[in-house]
Amino acid sequence: MHHKQLTTATLARLHQNQVALGEAVWQLTRWIEQRGSTEVAQSVQAQLQLLAINSAAINQALGELLDSHLHT
């Protein structure tokens, strides 16, 4: 596999892992909040927002890498 393809594929899988972990933490946060620990839930939600912002940037960068790979 071409080195650039391998790098792009690896980054894509890391991004998928990040998204999956974020979703799992989000579900746990909702469960915690339902049991009355709103302070903990709010703290985790703030970090999840950062995760979402970074995820969007990573997704955009991956798209650009894939596009550049297709045009070379």
NORJORA-V715759 format. One record per residue. N is the residue number from 1. SS is DSSP state (H for helix, E for strand, L for the rest). PHI is phi in whole degrees, 0 to 359 (NA if undefined). D_FIRST is the distance of its C-alpha to the first C-alpha in whole Angstrom. Layout:
# NORJORA-V715759
N;SS;PHI;D_FIRST, N;SS;PHI;D_FIRST
This chain:
# NORJORA-V715759
1;L;NA;0, 2;L;302;4, 3;H;303;6, 4;H;293;8, 5;H;296;7, 6;H;297;6, 7;H;297;10, 8;H;297;11, 9;H;297;10, 10;H;294;12, 11;H;297;15, 12;H;297;15, 13;H;292;16, 14;H;298;18, 15;H;295;20, 16;H;301;20, 17;H;297;22, 18;H;299;24, 19;H;295;25, 20;H;296;26, 21;H;296;28, 22;H;299;30, 23;H;294;31, 24;H;296;32, 25;H;295;34, 26;H;299;36, 27;H;296;37, 28;H;296;38, 29;H;297;40, 30;H;298;42, 31;H;297;43, 32;H;298;44, 33;H;297;46, 34;H;296;48, 35;L;262;49, 36;L;100;51, 37;L;269;49, 38;H;292;48, 39;H;297;48, 40;H;297;45, 41;H;299;43, 42;H;294;44, 43;H;296;42, 44;H;294;39, 45;H;299;39, 46;H;297;39, 47;H;291;36, 48;H;294;34, 49;H;295;35, 50;H;297;33, 51;H;301;30, 52;H;294;31, 53;H;297;31, 54;H;295;28, 55;H;298;26, 56;H;297;27, 57;H;294;26, 58;H;296;22, 59;H;299;22, 60;H;296;23, 61;H;297;21, 62;H;297;18, 63;H;300;19, 64;H;294;19, 65;H;297;16, 66;H;296;14, 67;H;298;17, 68;H;294;16, 69;H;291;13, 70;H;291;14, 71;L;264;17, 72;L;248;15
